[in-house]
Amino acid sequence: MIYRILGDLVIGPPDAPLPLPSGHRLSVLAIMLINANRQVSTTDLLRAAWGSTEVNETQLHKSISALRVLLAGIGRRDDLRTHPRYGYELRVAENDLDKLVFERRVHDAERAAAAGRIDDEIELLRAALRIWRGPRPLSGVPDEPFRREAADLQHRRKRAAVRLFDLELGRGHYERILGELQTLIGYHPTDRRLCEQGMLALYRRGHATQALAVYERYRDALVEETGGEPDAGLRNLMYAVASADDPTVDRFEHTTTRQASPPAPPVVVPRQLPPDLTDLVGRADQLTEARRLLTREPGIAPPVVVVTGPGGIGKTSLGVRIAHQVRVRYPDGQLYVELRGTTADPAESSEVLAHLVRAFGVARVPESLDERAGLYRSLLADRRVLVVLDDARDEEQVRDLMPGNPACAVLVTARQRLPDIDGAHHLPTLLPLDERAATDLFRRVVGRSGVDSGAEPQATRRVVELCAGLPLALCIAGALRGRDYDRSMAELAARLDSQPLDTFVYGGRSVERSIGAGFDRLDPDAQRLFLALGLLELPDIGLWTAAAVLAGTGAEPAETLLRLARCHMVQTAGPVQPASGMRYRLHDLTREYARRRSERELPEPDRRSVRERVYAALLTLARRAHRSIYGGDFEVVHSAAPDWPAPQAILARIDDEPLAWYETERLNLRAAVRHTAALGLAGICWDLAVSAHEFYSIRGYLDDWYATHMTALEACRLAGDDRGQAAVTAILGQPALVASRRAGLPGTDELAAAARQFGRLADRHGQAIALRALANCLRRRGQFERARATFSQARQLYEASGDDVGAWQALRYVGQTHIDLGQRDEALRILYEAQGHPRVAGQPRLLAQNAYWIGWTHLARGDLAEAAHLFQYVLDTVGGVDATGRAYATHGLGEVARRAGDRVAAEAQLTTAAELAGQASDALLAGRVQLSLARLHRTGGRFDRVAAALARAADLFDAQNATYLRAGALSALGDAYVELGRLAEARAAWTAALDLYEEMGLPEAEQVRARLGRYG
């Protein structure tokens, strides 16, 4: 920050601040800073700095000029701007003035509080308060000209601190705030709320004597300043602290500074809250927020706090806990009503009002709804009463139950939000418990029956996992384990695993019934969508899913999906995604309920139709995304599955951000491949896999690539789908996947068979893809002439089938193969032809790939400067977004340095390249880097390092089936062992190399045989 006013005035860097002006110039500077980014009139400046508007304005102009000279010292002269015929303004970027940063963080904290993000609010408030460096703004500057603004800043600081202390007190984090509290108390010795907070924090930390000292200092300061004494409430807290009376101290936790006048004693004080539950876990944030809302100073309307979440999530338990924790704030009664909103017979408002007024001893209840509502509000008009409304159906059911007295409060639990209730504050929707909290709850329930849950830890973990974080399920499972004392935890886990919904029943509680209550409230379209979702195995749900399910029904997909979400039959799955909008998911047990109910209510043909339609829709979108990456169906063949008529809005989003769409649907694609394979939908299955392979390659998701394609390959074999088998085999042979060292990838025989199969089917495009994969496999085995010919054949087929990108790739590989053959001039000609190909214009990733190999050709020709230029181009183009590209470019730069004789730079670059290749899981590149390191170490005569690098290279090439490169590494390794005098190891390395060269039928075998003869 350039300007700091929250404490001493400082301008410039902390280690070299500017000398400050004095007199009127200092006052003008202070006024401009505290009013930063606001125009200050000449009149106001004169009045504030000189105390009179009669002063000649020339004095002000001189001060402004001097200040500009001062600010020029830090390059900020133009920050001070003139507004002709009005005044001046100090323009400051938000991050350049500590006051603006403080205000922004406080504002962000308020927004976090409104959104229920308490952890974020705490961190933002703490960050805001850390900016202050003293008790008041502009310390050391006479404050008369800006007294009001300074006081306002101090007030905002105190308010932010009080809010932070309230939050931390509510969480029991007393130690975290003691230092800051005592500092603020020192700045504001007569502030009652700070005194109260200080006493509570010190007492809770076991420092009762210090807590009493805080009270005494407050009392002395108050007497000195006002002549008054502390109020009765604070005195009562002091007495409670002095006598260690915890219950009395509890009443002061999280209260506001002023106490309402005590109401007249009621004739009847209803105490209807059910017993508090000891098993509530994992809801600390919601508890803290609810306590804050229900214990703050009354406003113009009663606070209404709403707890929402799906069935069985623990809304009632949380509501009861909240009510018990705040009941001391509502001494005139606590009302509790079960509204039965999720049942077939929800309570009528008139019926509930009769119940509520009778709770106050009213014997004769009026007949009409309006009269009952009027009487109810009259009874609460002079009372502080908490009203708890459990299981509300909607706003209409609770609207007439709202008190008119702002000193009362309402706590509502409901499965859906109630946005039409004026002033309602919704706590963050209750989500399933995390593993730790779920285990804690289960063990508490089981422990009541004397069962040792620790005796079978693995089975206990499985039971908790099957409950999927749903408190109702955990409580039922715990009760079942306690009831069946003589049965093992493993038996319970087995029952839950095989028949979860049938097993999750205990007494009157049932997970299935709880979920079913929500389902029965849905309209027919929402029910249809919900049942269909149970038939799918998609981890999350997007708008396209609903559109595919509801196609032809006339239902609006987005609105139907929202209705499911409002009733918590589906849960939101993170923020809105740019490529696909809002996402949702089903809770595990809810999904099981949907699956079972759909199997009961939908015929098998209808179930199969839904699955096939949705997975075909996903395939359509995957095809579109692949097409959008390069502008066509390049490098892929598709099955005969027809495209789904997707809504144009969905397609437009994919066209704009295809990779973002793939990222969003990544887990869905993998799950869909697996499920369609199990369903026997082989065409959709293999097409989904191959339509995603380019995304997997770009983003480096090699596990997904391998898993989906191996699953699809097996599905094609089982279905007898020869074309699909050939397509998947060809994609499995792509170099990026081969370089990942996976088992079971196709070799030359399988790839040649795939090419022949495409030839028999007259599928030139598929044949081109398979031939290019085959040619790369041949390159790895040192069969360069055959590889070059195969690449050329693939290029012709790509061109004949209209795949410009595939043709370009094949051309580039032809050039690379000429490098392998030592034909450098021809390699350069072809690679430069590829670089100028119109299809790759504007495709930086493809251009960088080609430039890399042009660089290697120049390197082989000894043109180090041009090679370095090209490798740097690759690094600049893709290095910031692609770890693999960064690894290749760094390897090239390392080779340039090695050949230039700069061993230090070479070792640094090559070591980095080795690390990057490992991170990118590119073992082929990693092996090449090791060869470069071996050459570097050989130049320095470090043959032990040469041997280590070559041995590592041989292992890496072996994992890739890169036979030719492995043979070369082994041959060089034998030479290194000779230099080290390790002849037995040299012979072993040469023998292994000889076997490989003979297997490939290559002439290098004679050279290795000669070495063996020399040292044999």
Salt bridges, closest charged atoms under 4 A:
ASP44 OD1 - ARG47 NH1 3.14
GLU57 OE1 - HIS61 NE2 3.96
ASP78 OD1 - ARG77 NH1 3.96
ASP79 OD2 - ARG76 NH1 3.44
GLU89 OE1 - HIS83 NE2 2.70
GLU89 OE2 - ARG91 NE 2.96
GLU94 OE1 - ARG104 NH1 2.67
ASP96 OD2 - ARG76 NH1 2.79
ASP98 OD2 - ARG133 NH2 3.92
GLU103 OE2 - LYS99 NZ 3.18
GLU103 OE2 - ARG156 NH1 2.72
ASP119 OD1 - ARG171 NH1 2.53
ASP120 OD2 - ARG117 NH1 2.65
GLU121 OE2 - ARG163 NE 2.57
ASP143 OD2 - ARG136 NH2 3.29
ASP143 OD1 - ARG147 NH2 3.54
GLU144 OE1 - ARG147 NH2 2.74
ASP152 OD2 - ARG156 NH2 2.76
ASP166 OD1 - ARG193 NH2 2.39
GLU168 OE2 - ARG126 NH2 2.69
GLU168 OE1 - HIS173 ND1 2.88
GLU168 OE2 - ARG176 NH1 3.92
GLU175 OE1 - ARG205 NE 2.68
GLU180 OE1 - ARG126 NH1 2.85
ASP191 OD2 - LYS158 NZ 2.73
GLU196 OE1 - ARG192 NH1 3.68
GLU196 OE1 - ARG193 NH1 2.25
ASP220 OD1 - ARG219 NE 3.56
ASP231 OD2 - ARG192 NE 2.52
ASP246 OD1 - ARG204 NH1 3.94
ASP250 OD1 - ARG204 NH2 2.60
GLU253 OE2 - ARG204 NE 3.00
GLU253 OE1 - HIS254 NE2 3.90
ASP276 OD1 - ARG321 NE 3.02
ASP279 OD2 - ARG448 NH1 2.29
ASP285 OD1 - ARG171 NH2 2.32
GLU289 OE1 - ARG163 NH2 3.81
GLU289 OE2 - ARG292 NH2 2.90
GLU289 OE2 - HIS425 NE2 3.34
GLU297 OE2 - ARG258 NE 3.89
ASP345 OD2 - ARG340 NH2 3.95
GLU351 OE2 - ARG340 NH1 3.66
GLU396 OE2 - ARG399 NH1 2.54
ASP420 OD2 - ARG399 NH2 2.76
ASP440 OD1 - ARG444 NE 3.24
GLU465 OE2 - ARG462 NH1 2.93
ASP484 OD1 - ARG483 NE 3.09
ASP484 OD2 - ARG495 NH2 3.43
GLU491 OE2 - ARG487 NE 3.86
ASP497 OD1 - ARG462 NH2 3.02
ASP502 OD1 - ARG596 NH2 2.87
GLU512 OE2 - ARG600 NH1 3.93
ASP520 OD1 - ARG597 NH1 3.57
ASP523 OD2 - ARG563 NE 2.67
ASP525 OD1 - ARG528 NH1 2.74
GLU537 OE2 - HIS675 NE2 3.60
ASP540 OD1 - ARG583 NH2 2.66
GLU559 OE2 - ARG566 NH2 2.71
GLU592 OE2 - ARG595 NH2 2.59
GLU599 OE1 - ARG595 NH1 2.94
GLU601 OE2 - ARG597 NE 2.67
GLU604 OE1 - ARG607 NH2 2.78
ASP633 OD2 - ARG627 NE 3.44
ASP633 OD1 - HIS638 NE2 3.07
GLU635 OE2 - ARG772 NH1 2.58
ASP643 OD1 - ARG623 NH1 2.79
ASP655 OD2 - ARG624 NH2 2.78
GLU663 OE1 - ARG699 NH1 2.46
GLU665 OE2 - ARG583 NH1 2.66
ASP687 OD2 - ARG623 NH2 2.50
ASP687 OD1 - HIS638 ND1 2.75
GLU694 OE1 - HIS693 NE2 3.77
GLU694 OE2 - ARG845 NH2 2.93
ASP703 OD1 - ARG742 NH2 2.24
ASP704 OD2 - ARG666 NE 2.53
ASP704 OD1 - ARG670 NH1 2.60
GLU714 OE1 - ARG717 NH1 3.84
ASP763 OD2 - ARG723 NH2 2.93
GLU785 OE1 - ARG788 NE 3.34
GLU799 OE2 - ARG795 NE 3.30
ASP803 OD2 - HIS765 NE2 2.61
ASP820 OD2 - ARG779 NE 2.77
ASP825 OD1 - ARG861 NH1 2.39
GLU826 OE2 - ARG829 NH2 2.51
GLU833 OE2 - ARG795 NH2 3.36
GLU833 OE1 - ARG829 NH1 3.76
ASP863 OD2 - HIS858 ND1 3.60
GLU895 OE2 - ARG898 NE 2.92
GLU895 OE1 - ARG899 NE 3.00
GLU907 OE1 - ARG942 NH2 3.73
GLU907 OE2 - ARG945 NH1 3.32
ASP958 OD1 - ARG966 NE 3.88
ASP975 OD1 - ARG1011 NE 3.18
GLU985 OE1 - ARG982 NE 2.68
GLU998 OE2 - ARG1009 NH2 2.27
GLU999 OE2 - ARG781 NH2 3.15
GLU1006 OE2 - ARG1009 NH1 2.51
